[in-house]
Amino acid sequence: MRKDQLLIFKISSLFTLRQNKLIHKKKAESYHFFRSDKLKYTALFVFSLFELSVAFGQAPDDKKAIKPAYQSGVYRNLFKEAGYAQKEIDQKVEKAYHDVFEGAHKVYFEVGDSLGYVCDVKNHDARTEGLSYGMMIAVQLNKKDVFDRIWRWSKKYLQHRDGPREGYFAWSISPQTRKRNSEGSASDGELYFITSLLFASNRWGNNTGIDYYKEARYILDAMWKKMGKLIFII
């Protein structure tokens, strides 16, 4: 099995986190009701916009587009195929990013010279799903400073460094007091943390201040060592 195949296999295993004894049943059933819908859907909107607006896309009749994008390096630009001008597409993506990360109603906040976090403005806390979604948007849009700030903040204040939860993240914290609201994990946060770190490793390399690949492997390896039933997702 190739290294990249093994990593994808390990990432898929994160879906079994809710089966782990470390995650309380009550919390696993209820935490979805406390999500910030604005953050979740705006993040997904920005991510989907970027996916659709990659400038190097080709039409379906282009022979290069027959191969998967991972192999060909060619991504379809569906907005462009639908008739939109590239300038208009870029402006749409830029506005969506600005509204979430820089605008009057932003959910991203910087702390000091090197830290930053994404806040659930509805519930007045920071959550691993929002933080990791923020990292995914940052790496997709080549916002390295934003990505690094969110990762440093998440690692510093949320990641368990020892004990039975080693490698995982407390899913909720107060940004003001840095007091954790829960020590348990939410698997979508871990999944997006790992995936965005691997994307960052490929995009920026591992010698620019953070070894992204090493950080991703730390979480994966810690997960792999934990006890619990392994469920294969087909």
N, C-alpha and C positions, 0 to 999 in steps of 0.2 A: 504494500500500500504506500503510495507516494505521501510525502510530508503534507502537502496541501489537502489531500484526501483525508488523511488522519485528523487534521485540524477541523475540517468540516464535520467529520464524524463526531469528534469531541464536542463541537459546538451544538450539534443536534441533541446531544445528551443533556444539555442544560434544560431542556423541556421537562426533564424528570425531576427538577428541583422541588416541585410542589409535592412530590411523593416522599421527599426526604424528611426524616423526623425533626430536622431543625426548623422546618416551616410549620407553624401552628395552623391547624385546620381552620380555626376561626378567622385568622388573618388572611389566609389564602382565599377564603370565600368572600371577604368583605372589602379588601383594599381597593378593588376596582371601582367601587362606588365613590371613592374619594379622589379620583383623578381630576386633574384640571382638563376639561374638555377643550378649552381654548388652546392650551399648550399642545396637547396630543394631536389634535386635528390640524393645527397650524404647522406643526413640525412635519407631519405626514404630507401636508400640502406642499411645503417647500421641497421636501425630499422627492416627491413625485414630479414636481415641476422640473427639478434638475435632471431627473432620469429621462424626462421627455425632451429636454432641450439641449442635450449634448451637441456641441457644434460640429462634430465630425460624423454625424449620422449619414446613412446612405438609404436610398429608396429601396423597396423590396426587390426591384428588378436588377439591382446592382449585384454582380456575382460575389463581391466581397461580403455582402450581408447574409449570404446563405449560411456561412459558418456562424456558430455562436460568438457573441461579442468577446467573450473571454479568450477565445482562440484567435479571432481576427483583429481585435482591437478597434473594430468599427461598430459604432453604436447608432442606431436609428434615431433620427430627430423627428418624432411624430408630429410635433407642432408645425415644423417646417413642411412636412409632407402634407399637412392639412391646409397649407396655404399661408401661414403666418410668416411675417418677415423676421429674420434673425434678430434685428434690433428690437422689435416688439417683444420677442421671446425673452431676450436678455433683460429688458426693462421689467418684465413681469416677475422674473426670478429675483432680481435685485430688490424690487419693492417688497416682495414677500420676506426676504431675509432682513431687510431694514426694519420692517414692522415688528419682527420678533426679537431681533438682537440689538437694535439701535434706536427705534422710534419711541414716541411718547408712551406707548403702552407695552414696552419691551418686557421680556421675561428673563433676559440675560443681564447679569450684573458682575462687574469686575471688582476684585478685592486686592488692593496693593499692587505690586509690580508684576506678579506672576500667577495670581489665582483668579478664578471666576466661577460662577455657578448659574444654573438655570432654576428659577423659582416657580413653584406652583402658586401663582398669585391669588388663586381662589382660596386655597387652604393655608397659605402663609408658611409653606415649608419647601424644602428641596427634596426631590425624589429621584431615585436612581433611573427611573424611566425617562424623566425629563432631562436629566444630566446626560445620559447616554444618547438620547435622541439628539440633543444639542451637539454632541461630539460627532454623530453621524452626519448631520447637516454641515458642520464645519469642515470635515474632511472631504465631503462631496464638493463643496464650494471653494476648497483650497484656502480655508481660513485657519492657518496653522496656529497663530497666536491664541485664537479663541479656543481651538481644540486643546492645546497644551494647558491653558488656564483651567478649563473645566476638568480635565483629567487630574491635574495636580490637586485641585480642591477635593475632588471625589476620593482620590486615593488617601489624602491626608485626613479627611474627616469621616469617611464612611467605610473604608475597606478594613476588614478584620485581618490582622497580621499574624494571629496565632489562635490556638484553640480549635474546637470542632468546626467553627465557621471560617477558618482561615481561607483567604482568597476571595470570599464573598463580601457583599456590601450590605450595611444596614440600609433599609429601603427608604427611610424618612428621617429628616433632620431639620432643626430650626436653623436657618442661615444666620440669624442674629446671635443666638447663644451657642451655636454648634452642639446643642444637646440633642442626642438621637432620640427620636420618638419611638423607634423600634429597632431591635438588633437583627430581626429576621430579614430574609432576602426576598426579592421579587424577581422571578427568573427572566422577565423581559429586560430588566436592567442589565443583568450579567450578560445576556445574549448580545445586546447592542454594544456594551462596553468592549467585549472581545472582538466583535466583528469590526467595529470602527477602529480599534487599535491595529488590527491586521490590515485594514485599508490604509491607515496612516503609515504603517511600515512600508507598504508598497509605494505609496505616493511620495513620502519624504525621506525614506531611509531610516536608519536607526542610529545615526551619528550626528543628530542635530539638537541634542539636549535630552532627548528621551529615547530610550530603546523600546519602541512600541511593540516589537515582536516579543521581547523578553517579558514585558508587562502582560501581554495577552497569554503567553505560555504559563506564566505564574498562576493565573486564574484557572486555566485549563488543567494544569497539572495538579493543583490543589483540589479541584473538583474530582479529578480522576481517582484520587486516593480516598475519597470519602466513602463511608459505608452507606448502604441503601440499595434498593432494587433498581436495576438498570432496565429501562423500557426502551425498546427500539422503535423509532418512529419511521414508518414506511411512507 
